[in-house]
Amino acid sequence: MDSTRRAVDTLPAWVADCMTPEDPLGESTQQRCLGRLAAAGYRQVVTYQPADRFWLFQALETAIFGMLSLLVGFCFLRIWPS
């Protein structure tokens, strides 16, 4: 999100010059880059699902994969030569 609170798809070109933390000087350079992004008004927005929905999502995922496996099993038995 930029300083006008709009979602952005790309960051400024100077961000490409930031080093990665694997480089010995990379962590301090990366911290400076993050500071510069914050000073320019960029913010990171994180969305998450509340913990009380965990079992609902687990049940939905189990149902979806169960239905897919039944479908695959049916197709396999249907085309398997007798």
C-alpha positions in Angstrom: 0.0 0.0 0.0 1.4 3.4 -0.9 1.1 6.7 0.9 -2.3 7.3 -0.7 -3.6 4.0 0.8 -3.9 2.3 -2.6 -2.6 -1.2 -3.3 0.4 -1.3 -5.5 1.7 -4.0 -7.8 5.3 -2.9 -8.1 7.7 -1.2 -5.8 10.0 1.7 -6.8 13.0 0.8 -9.0 15.6 1.5 -6.3 14.3 -1.4 -4.3 16.0 -3.8 -6.8 19.4 -2.5 -5.5 18.7 -3.7 -2.0 21.0 -6.6 -1.0 19.7 -9.9 0.4 20.4 -10.9 4.0 22.7 -13.7 2.8 25.3 -11.1 1.9 27.5 -10.1 4.9 26.3 -6.4 4.6 22.9 -7.4 3.3 21.0 -7.2 6.6 21.9 -3.6 7.3 21.3 -2.6 3.7 17.9 -4.3 3.8 17.0 -2.5 7.0 17.9 0.8 5.3 15.7 -0.1 2.3 12.8 -1.0 4.5 13.2 2.3 6.4 13.3 4.2 3.1 10.1 2.4 2.0 8.4 3.3 5.3 9.5 6.9 4.9 8.0 6.9 1.4 4.7 5.9 2.8 4.6 2.2 1.8 2.9 -0.1 4.2 2.3 -3.9 4.2 -1.2 -5.1 4.8 -1.6 -8.6 6.2 -5.0 -10.4 6.2 -5.6 -13.6 8.1 -8.4 -15.9 9.1 -9.3 -16.0 12.8 -8.3 -19.1 14.8 -11.9 -20.1 15.4 -12.3 -20.9 11.7 -9.5 -23.5 11.7 -11.7 -26.6 12.1 -14.2 -25.3 9.6 -11.5 -24.9 7.0 -10.1 -28.4 7.9 -13.5 -29.9 7.4 -14.0 -28.2 4.1 -10.6 -29.2 2.8 -11.2 -32.8 3.9 -14.6 -32.9 2.1 -13.1 -31.4 -1.1 -10.2 -33.9 -1.2 -12.5 -36.8 -0.2 -14.8 -36.0 -3.1 -11.9 -35.7 -5.5 -10.5 -39.1 -4.4 -13.9 -40.7 -4.9 -14.2 -39.2 -8.4 -10.7 -40.4 -9.3 -11.5 -43.8 -7.9 -14.7 -44.0 -9.9 -13.0 -42.9 -13.1 -10.2 -45.5 -12.5 -12.7 -48.3 -12.0 -14.7 -47.1 -15.0 -11.8 -47.3 -17.4 -10.0 -50.3 -15.9 -10.4 -53.3 -18.3 -12.3 -56.2 -16.8 
